[in-house]
Amino acid sequence: MRDISAVPTLFLIVVVDLIGFGLVIPLLPFYAVRFSASPQLVTALLAVYSLMALLSAPIWGRLSDRIGRRPVLMSSLVAGALAYLWMSAAEALWMLFAARSLAGICAGNIAAAQAYIADVTTPENRAKGMGVIGAAFGLGFIIGPALGGFLAGNDSASADLTTPALVAAALSGVALLGVVFLLPESRPPEARQITPARSRLAAILGALHRPVLSRLILIFFLVILAFSGMESTFALWAMRQFGWGPSQVAYVFAYVGVLSAILQGGMIGRLSRRFGEERLLLVGLALIGVGLLALPAARWLPLLAFVFATLAVGMGLVQPSLNSLISRRAGREEQGEVLGVSQSVGSLARVLGPLAAGFLFAEFGRGAPYLWGAALVAAAWLLTMLLWRGAGSASLAGDAAG
C-alpha cells in the first residue's frame, strides 16, 4: 500500500511556489518592453527559461531517481528565489535574460513533484494524482497573476515591476521551508540504489525508442508548442487589441487558473475513471484547437472570456491525461527519468513556441500565432486518433515496456 498522506503537503508547497511563478510570468513582456525590446526579444525572454530547462530537466529527473525527490525540490526552490531577486534588481535587458536563465537551469521542481506523485499513487489513480499538480498550477495562476497585476498596476509605462519579483522570491523561500520541515521523502533508499546510471542522451533515446511512449511525448510537444506561443504573445496582442496594461493581462491568466483548478482539482479523477484518459485527451485537444482559432476574432470581452474558458478546460483535460499516460508507460525505477525527458521535450516546445510566435506576430500580424497554434493542435489530435486506433481495444497506458 502506498502512502499518499504527503500529497496534500506537496500540493500546498507547489501552490506556494507556483504563485510566485505565476506572479511574474504575465509581467515578463512588460519587463522587456521597458527596455525597448522588440516582439522577438520579448518572446525570447520567455523562451530562455525553457531553453535552460531543456538542457537540465533530464539531469534533474534522473538525479531525483538516484538521490530522492526532496533534494531536487530544495535545490530548485533556492535557485528560483535567487533568480527572482536578480530580476528585481535588473537594470538592463541582459540581466533579465541572465536571471531567467538561472531559473531555467535549476528548474527541476515540477518533474520532481510529478515523480513524487508517481511514487505514491497506483497506476489506476495516476491521472487523479497528476491532477493534483495541475490543480496546483491552476491555483498558482489564480492567485499569482492577480497579485502580480495588483502590485504592478494598470499603466504599462509606470508599472511597479520590482515588488512582484521580490514577493515571488519570498514565496519560493516559503515553499523551500515547506519541503525542509513538512515533506517526507517518497523514494526509499533501496529504490535509489537500483536506479541505473544513464547519460542524458541515453535517457532521451531510451524513451523515444518506445513506439507508444515516443508518440505520446510528440503529442505533448505539439500541444505545448502551440500553447506557449499563445501565452508568450497574448500580452502584446492585448496591448494592441484592447490597450491593456499589466493588471488586465494578469487577470486573464488568473481567470484561466480558476477554471483549471476547478477542473483538475475536483473533476479530473472522476472524468478519467468514467471516460478514460484517451477520450479526455481527444476532447481537450479539440477544445484547445477551437479556442486558438477563435482568439484572433475576440474583439469584445464576453467572446474573449469564452475563448479562454475553452482553452483552460482543454488544457485542464490534456495535461493530466498526457502526464498520466506517459507515467504509466514507465517503470517505477525510471519515473523521474521519463518524466524528466517529457519535461525536457516540453521545455524545447517552450523555447521554439515563443520564438516562432514572436516571428509570426511581427511578420504576419497579431492573429498569426494563434492560427499556427490551431494547426499544431489539429496535428496532435490526428496523431492521438491514429495512436489510439493502432492500439485497438487496448489502453494507450499499456504497461511500462511501451
C-alpha positions as CSV (number, residue, x, y, z in Angstrom):
1,M,0.0,0.0,0.0
2,R,1.4,3.3,-1.0
3,D,1.4,6.3,1.4
4,I,-0.5,9.2,-0.1
5,S,-0.7,11.2,3.1
6,A,2.0,13.6,2.0
7,V,0.1,14.6,-1.2
8,P,-1.8,17.5,0.4
9,T,1.5,18.8,1.8
10,L,3.2,18.6,-1.7
11,F,0.1,20.3,-3.2
12,L,0.4,23.3,-0.8
13,I,4.2,23.5,-1.4
14,V,3.7,23.5,-5.2
15,V,0.9,26.0,-4.9
16,V,3.1,28.5,-3.0
17,D,5.9,28.1,-5.4
18,L,3.7,28.5,-8.5
19,I,2.0,31.6,-7.0
20,G,5.4,33.2,-7.3
21,F,6.0,31.7,-10.8
22,G,2.5,32.9,-11.9
23,L,3.1,36.3,-10.3
24,V,5.9,37.3,-12.8
25,I,5.1,35.3,-15.9
26,P,2.3,37.6,-17.2
27,L,4.5,40.6,-16.4
28,L,7.6,39.5,-18.3
29,P,6.6,41.1,-21.6
30,F,6.3,44.4,-19.7
31,Y,9.7,44.0,-18.1
32,A,11.1,43.5,-21.6
33,V,9.2,46.4,-23.2
34,R,10.5,48.7,-20.5
35,F,14.0,48.1,-22.1
36,S,12.6,48.8,-25.6
37,A,12.7,45.1,-26.6
38,S,11.2,44.0,-30.0
39,P,8.4,41.4,-30.1
40,Q,11.1,38.8,-31.0
41,L,13.1,39.7,-27.9
42,V,10.0,39.8,-25.7
43,T,9.2,36.2,-26.7
44,A,12.9,35.2,-26.4
45,L,12.9,36.3,-22.8
46,L,10.1,33.9,-22.2
47,A,11.9,31.2,-24.2
48,V,15.3,31.4,-22.5
49,Y,14.0,29.8,-19.3
50,S,12.7,26.8,-21.2
51,L,15.9,26.6,-23.2
52,M,17.9,26.2,-20.0
53,A,15.3,23.8,-18.5
54,L,15.5,21.7,-21.7
55,L,19.2,21.1,-21.1
56,S,18.8,20.4,-17.4
57,A,15.4,18.7,-16.9
58,P,16.6,15.1,-17.7
59,I,19.5,15.5,-15.3
60,W,17.3,16.7,-12.5
61,G,14.8,13.9,-13.2
62,R,17.5,11.2,-13.2
63,L,19.1,12.8,-10.1
64,S,15.8,12.6,-8.3
65,D,15.6,8.9,-9.0
66,R,19.1,8.4,-7.5
67,I,19.2,10.8,-4.5
68,G,15.5,11.4,-3.8
69,R,12.8,13.9,-4.6
70,R,13.4,16.3,-1.7
71,P,17.0,17.4,-2.5
72,V,15.9,18.2,-6.1
73,L,12.9,20.2,-4.9
74,M,15.1,22.1,-2.4
75,S,17.8,23.0,-4.9
76,S,15.3,24.2,-7.5
77,L,13.5,26.4,-5.0
78,V,16.8,28.0,-3.8
79,A,17.8,28.8,-7.4
80,G,14.3,30.2,-8.1
81,A,14.5,32.6,-5.1
82,L,17.9,33.9,-6.3
83,A,16.7,34.3,-9.8
84,Y,13.7,36.4,-8.7
85,L,15.9,38.6,-6.6
86,W,18.2,39.2,-9.6
87,M,15.2,40.0,-11.7
88,S,14.0,42.6,-9.1
89,A,17.4,44.4,-9.4
90,A,17.6,44.2,-13.2
91,E,18.8,47.5,-14.8
92,A,19.3,46.2,-18.3
93,L,17.8,43.6,-20.6
94,W,20.7,41.2,-20.3
95,M,20.1,41.0,-16.6
96,L,16.6,39.8,-17.2
97,F,17.9,37.2,-19.6
98,A,20.5,36.1,-17.1
99,A,18.0,35.8,-14.2
100,R,15.6,33.7,-16.3
101,S,18.5,31.5,-17.5
102,L,19.5,30.8,-13.9
103,A,15.9,29.9,-13.0
104,G,15.7,27.6,-16.0
105,I,19.0,25.7,-15.3
106,C,17.7,24.7,-11.9
107,A,14.0,24.1,-12.9
108,G,13.7,20.6,-11.5
109,N,10.8,21.1,-9.2
110,I,7.9,20.2,-11.5
111,A,9.4,16.9,-12.8
112,A,10.4,16.0,-9.2
113,A,6.9,16.8,-8.0
114,Q,5.3,14.6,-10.7
115,A,7.8,11.8,-9.9
116,Y,6.7,12.2,-6.2
117,I,3.1,11.7,-7.2
118,A,4.1,8.7,-9.3
119,D,5.9,7.2,-6.3
120,V,2.8,7.4,-4.0
121,T,-0.1,6.6,-6.4
122,T,-1.2,3.4,-8.1
123,P,-1.4,3.3,-11.9
124,E,-5.2,3.4,-11.7
125,N,-5.1,6.7,-9.7
126,R,-2.2,8.2,-11.6
127,A,-4.4,10.7,-13.6
128,K,-6.0,11.9,-10.4
129,G,-2.6,12.3,-8.8
130,M,-1.3,14.2,-11.7
131,G,-4.4,16.4,-11.5
132,V,-3.1,17.5,-8.1
133,I,-0.1,19.1,-9.8
134,G,-2.4,20.5,-12.4
135,A,-4.7,22.0,-9.7
136,A,-1.6,23.5,-8.1
137,F,-0.8,25.1,-11.4
138,G,-4.3,26.4,-11.6
139,L,-4.3,27.9,-8.1
140,G,-0.9,29.4,-8.7
141,F,-2.2,31.0,-11.8
142,I,-5.3,32.3,-10.0
143,I,-3.5,34.0,-7.1
144,G,-0.1,34.7,-8.8
145,P,-1.2,36.8,-11.8
146,A,-3.9,38.6,-9.8
147,L,-1.4,39.5,-7.1
148,G,1.2,40.5,-9.7
149,G,-1.3,42.6,-11.6
150,F,-2.4,44.3,-8.4
151,L,1.2,45.0,-7.4
152,A,2.3,46.2,-10.9
153,G,-0.7,48.5,-11.6
154,N,-2.6,49.3,-14.8
155,D,-0.2,51.6,-16.6
156,S,2.4,49.7,-18.6
157,A,4.6,52.8,-18.6
158,S,4.8,53.3,-14.9
159,A,4.2,49.8,-13.6
160,D,6.0,48.6,-10.5
161,L,7.9,45.6,-11.7
162,T,10.3,45.3,-8.7
163,T,7.9,44.4,-6.0
164,P,6.3,41.4,-7.8
165,A,9.8,39.8,-8.2
166,L,10.6,40.4,-4.5
167,V,7.3,38.8,-3.5
168,A,8.0,35.8,-5.8
169,A,11.4,35.3,-4.2
170,A,9.8,35.3,-0.8
171,L,7.2,32.7,-1.8
172,S,10.0,30.4,-3.1
173,G,11.6,30.8,0.3
174,V,8.3,29.8,2.0
175,A,8.0,26.7,-0.3
176,L,11.5,25.8,0.5
177,L,10.7,25.8,4.2
178,G,7.7,23.6,3.5
179,V,9.9,21.0,1.8
180,V,12.5,21.1,4.6
181,F,10.2,20.8,7.5
182,L,7.0,19.2,6.2
183,L,7.6,16.9,3.2
184,P,8.9,13.3,3.7
185,E,11.0,11.6,1.1
186,S,8.8,9.4,-1.2
187,R,11.6,7.3,-2.7
188,P,13.1,4.7,-0.4
189,P,16.9,4.2,-0.2
190,E,16.7,0.7,-1.7
191,A,14.9,2.0,-4.8
192,R,17.6,4.7,-5.3
193,Q,20.4,2.2,-5.2
194,I,19.0,0.1,-8.1
195,T,18.4,3.1,-10.4
196,P,20.7,2.6,-13.4
197,A,23.1,5.4,-14.2
198,R,22.5,6.6,-17.7
199,S,23.6,9.7,-19.7
200,R,21.0,12.4,-20.5
201,L,21.2,11.4,-24.2
202,A,20.7,7.7,-23.3
203,A,17.6,8.6,-21.3
204,I,16.1,10.6,-24.1
205,L,16.9,8.0,-26.7
206,G,15.6,5.2,-24.5
207,A,12.2,7.0,-24.1
208,L,12.0,7.9,-27.8
209,H,12.7,4.4,-29.0
210,R,9.5,3.1,-27.4
211,P,6.8,3.4,-30.1
212,V,3.8,4.5,-27.9
213,L,5.7,6.5,-25.4
214,S,7.6,8.4,-28.1
215,R,4.3,9.4,-29.8
216,L,2.7,10.5,-26.5
217,I,5.7,12.7,-26.0
218,L,5.3,14.1,-29.5
219,I,1.7,14.9,-28.8
220,F,2.8,16.7,-25.6
221,F,5.4,18.6,-27.6
222,L,2.9,19.8,-30.2
223,V,0.4,21.0,-27.5
224,I,3.0,22.9,-25.5
225,L,4.4,24.4,-28.8
226,A,1.0,25.8,-29.6
227,F,0.0,26.9,-26.1
228,S,3.3,28.5,-25.2
229,G,3.2,30.6,-28.4
230,M,-0.2,31.9,-27.3
231,E,0.9,32.6,-23.8
232,S,4.1,34.5,-24.9
233,T,2.3,36.8,-27.3
234,F,-1.0,37.4,-25.5
235,A,0.2,40.5,-23.6
236,L,1.4,42.0,-26.9
237,W,-1.9,41.1,-28.5
238,A,-3.9,42.5,-25.7
239,M,-1.9,45.8,-25.7
240,R,-2.8,46.3,-29.4
241,Q,-6.3,44.8,-29.3
242,F,-7.6,46.4,-26.1
243,G,-4.9,48.8,-25.0
244,W,-4.4,46.8,-21.8
245,G,-1.7,47.1,-19.2
246,P,-0.2,44.5,-16.8
247,S,-3.1,44.1,-14.4
248,Q,-5.7,43.3,-17.1
249,V,-3.4,40.8,-18.7
250,A,-2.7,39.2,-15.3
251,Y,-6.4,38.9,-14.5
252,V,-7.0,37.0,-17.7
253,F,-4.3,34.5,-16.6
254,A,-5.9,34.3,-13.2
255,Y,-9.3,33.6,-14.8
256,V,-7.7,30.7,-16.7
257,G,-6.2,29.5,-13.4
258,V,-9.6,29.4,-11.7
259,L,-11.1,27.2,-14.4
260,S,-8.0,25.0,-14.5
261,A,-8.0,24.5,-10.7
262,I,-11.7,23.6,-10.6
263,L,-11.3,21.0,-13.4
264,Q,-8.0,19.4,-12.3
265,G,-8.6,19.7,-8.6
266,G,-12.1,18.3,-8.3
267,M,-13.1,16.6,-11.6
268,I,-10.3,15.1,-13.5
269,G,-10.1,11.9,-11.4
270,R,-13.8,11.1,-11.8
271,L,-13.7,12.0,-15.5
272,S,-10.7,9.8,-16.1
273,R,-12.3,6.8,-14.4
274,R,-15.5,7.3,-16.4
275,F,-14.3,8.1,-19.8
276,G,-10.6,7.1,-19.9
277,E,-7.6,9.3,-20.4
278,E,-7.6,8.7,-24.2
279,R,-11.1,10.3,-24.7
280,L,-10.3,13.1,-22.3
281,L,-7.2,13.8,-24.3
282,L,-9.1,13.9,-27.6
283,V,-11.8,16.2,-26.2
284,G,-9.2,18.5,-24.7
285,L,-7.2,18.8,-27.9
286,A,-10.4,19.7,-29.8
287,L,-11.2,22.4,-27.3
288,I,-7.7,24.0,-27.5
289,G,-7.9,24.0,-31.3
290,V,-11.3,25.8,-31.3
291,G,-10.1,28.3,-28.7
292,L,-6.9,29.2,-30.7
293,L,-8.9,29.5,-33.9
294,A,-11.4,31.9,-32.2
295,L,-8.9,34.0,-30.4
296,P,-8.0,36.4,-33.3
297,A,-11.7,37.3,-33.7
298,A,-12.2,38.1,-30.0
299,R,-12.9,41.8,-30.2
300,W,-15.2,42.1,-27.2
301,L,-14.8,40.8,-23.7
302,P,-17.6,38.1,-23.5
303,L,-16.1,36.4,-26.5
304,L,-12.6,36.6,-25.0
305,A,-13.9,35.1,-21.8
306,F,-15.5,32.2,-23.8
307,V,-12.3,31.7,-25.7
308,F,-10.1,31.5,-22.6
309,A,-12.6,29.2,-20.9
310,T,-12.3,26.8,-23.9
311,L,-8.5,27.0,-23.7
312,A,-8.5,26.4,-19.9
313,V,-10.8,23.5,-20.0
314,G,-8.9,22.0,-22.9
315,M,-5.5,22.2,-21.2
316,G,-7.1,21.0,-17.9
317,L,-8.1,17.8,-19.7
318,V,-5.0,17.4,-21.8
319,Q,-2.2,17.9,-19.3
320,P,-3.1,15.4,-16.5
321,S,-4.2,12.8,-19.1
322,L,-1.0,13.0,-21.0
323,N,1.2,13.1,-17.9
324,S,-0.7,10.0,-16.6
325,L,-0.3,8.1,-19.9
326,I,3.4,8.9,-20.1
327,S,4.0,8.0,-16.5
328,R,2.2,4.7,-16.9
329,R,4.4,3.7,-19.8
330,A,7.4,4.0,-17.5
331,G,8.7,1.6,-14.8
332,R,8.7,2.5,-11.1
333,E,12.5,2.8,-11.2
334,E,12.5,5.3,-14.0
335,Q,9.6,7.6,-13.2
336,G,11.8,10.7,-12.6
337,E,13.9,10.0,-15.7
338,V,10.9,9.5,-18.1
339,L,9.0,12.5,-16.6
340,G,12.2,14.5,-16.8
341,V,12.5,13.6,-20.5
342,S,8.9,14.6,-21.0
343,Q,9.5,17.9,-19.3
344,S,12.7,18.4,-21.4
345,V,10.7,18.0,-24.5
346,G,8.1,20.4,-23.1
347,S,10.9,22.8,-22.5
348,L,12.0,22.5,-26.1
349,A,8.5,23.4,-27.1
350,R,8.5,26.4,-24.8
351,V,11.7,27.5,-26.5
352,L,10.5,27.1,-30.1
353,G,6.9,28.1,-29.5
354,P,7.5,31.7,-28.2
355,L,10.3,32.3,-30.8
356,A,8.1,31.1,-33.7
357,A,5.1,33.0,-32.3
358,G,7.1,36.2,-31.9
359,F,8.3,36.0,-35.5
360,L,4.8,35.3,-36.8
361,F,3.4,38.2,-34.7
362,A,5.9,40.6,-36.1
363,E,5.8,39.5,-39.7
364,F,2.2,38.4,-40.4
365,G,0.1,40.1,-37.8
366,R,-1.2,39.6,-34.3
367,G,-3.6,36.7,-35.2
368,A,-0.9,34.6,-37.0
369,P,0.5,32.8,-33.9
370,Y,-2.9,31.5,-32.9
371,L,-3.8,30.2,-36.3
372,W,-0.4,28.4,-36.4
373,G,-1.1,27.0,-32.9
374,A,-4.5,25.7,-34.0
375,A,-2.8,23.8,-36.9
376,L,-0.3,22.2,-34.5
377,V,-3.1,21.1,-32.1
378,A,-5.0,19.6,-35.1
379,A,-1.9,17.6,-35.9
380,A,-1.8,16.4,-32.3
381,W,-5.4,15.4,-32.4
382,L,-4.9,13.3,-35.6
383,L,-1.8,11.7,-34.1
384,T,-3.8,10.7,-31.0
385,M,-6.6,9.2,-33.1
386,L,-4.1,7.2,-35.1
387,L,-2.3,6.0,-32.0
388,W,-5.5,5.0,-30.2
389,R,-6.8,3.1,-33.2
390,G,-3.5,1.4,-33.7
391,A,-3.8,0.2,-30.1
392,G,-7.1,-1.4,-30.9
393,S,-9.1,-2.1,-27.8
394,A,-6.1,-1.7,-25.5
395,S,-5.5,1.4,-23.5
396,L,-2.7,3.7,-24.5
397,A,-1.5,3.5,-20.9
398,G,-0.4,-0.1,-21.6
399,D,2.5,-1.3,-19.5
400,A,5.9,0.0,-18.6
401,A,7.5,-1.7,-21.5
402,G,5.9,0.7,-24.0
